[in-house]
Amino acid sequence: MYNAIVIGGRCAGAAVGTHLARRGLRVLVVDRSRFPSDVLSTHFIWPHGASYLNRLGVLEKVRAVTPAHTEVTVVNDGIALRGSVPEELLRNQFRLLHDDDSGITAEYFSVRRHVLDKLLVDNAIEAGVEFREGYTVKELLQDEDGTVIGIKGRDGTVERAQVVIGADGRNSFVARALGLEKFDERPRCTFAYWSYFSGIPDADAQIHRRGRLGMAMASTNHGQTMVLTWGPSEWAADFRADVEGNFHRALGLISGEAADTVARARREERFYGTLDQAAFLRRLHGPGWVLVGDAESFKDQCTALGITHALRDAELAAEAVGRWLGGETDRDTAMAGYAAKRRSQTAAAYYDYVCTLAEMKPLRHDELQLFAILRGNQAEIDRFIATHVDVAPVSEFFDPSNVFLLNDTAKESSRDHGAFTDFEATYREHQRNPFSRVAAEATR
């Protein structure tokens, strides 16, 4: 009899298992994969994600094999803003969520999953977790009242626990076995393609957006740089017709300088891609079960927060389950506390923010104007970056009164940038699919 069984042993699963084991609980984590192994992921970790790694005790091991940076450049239609996530905002968030701001770091990483997941698995085992690789769950065991009481593996083994935690991703077996429906679904999303290049110097990450296209470059493991491009899902089929050609075409449309850098580099792996980034929510918990990570809330990759949020949710879930199983409070009270933090107004506002960005509509004049007036105001640039990556509340930065104040105190004119030259014609041009057959033939 285990206190907790965790299905899924990657970021969320290994982390929640570690936290529970450190509370003295008997924990079994199972995963159908063997480690080290890769999984389809854009594998970026923002500073709050790196802070969770630090609290887990693996940050130094990640830092030893992965480039670390603090500043990032965000470019919207040629308007460049360079900054970082302020430490005080990070501390505020951790105090709000956990009443504890220990382990904070302002660094971010782009760490490959075959590196990160193995470190997390080994860390969980060191914490006392029983970890079974290559283990496929065939069935959830339930009592006559429908309470989940354990699992049955494909190999016939049966294990029982006080709670089963589903940390098994957006296509969660636990969710399917329980018949949990998705809600607040957002079908409009991005497609994304990426690969890994050598010959690009280690540098701060860049995130660009122009029209309905986006791209990112980030130094990662093995002396390589990950280069990613994305666009609206309705353009995906045309993009797929010539992935390599359209990948470089997209870079050229977004940033000529970045395109030239990648053209001079050497691609070391195949292209990876994802076409279905539709967001959704699921119920967080029920009798004998809890969901964490992508299993309960999946969002588009456009803000690169999947791993960071998985690590956050793992700690929140472990705090709630740990208080319950440790006898500090009853199950309903503990789970209500978990739900209150995961389904807060702030969380809902950020979910809306990501889903709106994922539609990849060309930036409006007033949106470009906001980015333009931020130039020269480093404190507000940093606050925008913190807002974009869910460290500061979306509702505060984009509140009309704050935008009015920013405009009133702007150090540079919001109209002296090339992004505003012939704006209407440019906006219409951005609506056209550059990967369509007609567009491709026109550029030959």
Secondary structure, DSSP 8 states (H G I E B T S, - for coil): -EEEEEE--SHHHHHHHHHHHTTT--EEEE-SS-SS---S---EE-HHHHHHHHHHT-HHHHHHHS--BS-EEEEETTEEEEE---HHHHHHHHHHHHS--TT----BEE--HHHHHHHHHHHHHHTT-EEETT--EEEEEE-TT--EEEEEETTS-EEEEEEEEE-S-TT-HHHHHTT---EEEE---EEEEEEEEESS----EEEEEETTEEEEEEE-GGG-EEEEEEEEGGGHHHHHTTHHHHHHHHHHHH-HHHHHHHHHSEE-S--EEE----EEE---EETTEEE-GGGTEE--GGG--HHHHHHHHHHHHHHHHHHHHTTSS-HHHHHHHHHHHHTSHHHHHHHHHHHHHHT-----HHHHHHHHHHTT-HHHHHHHHHHHTTSS-HHHHT-HHHHHHHHHT-SS-TTSSGGGTTHHHHHHHHTS-TTSHHHHHHT-
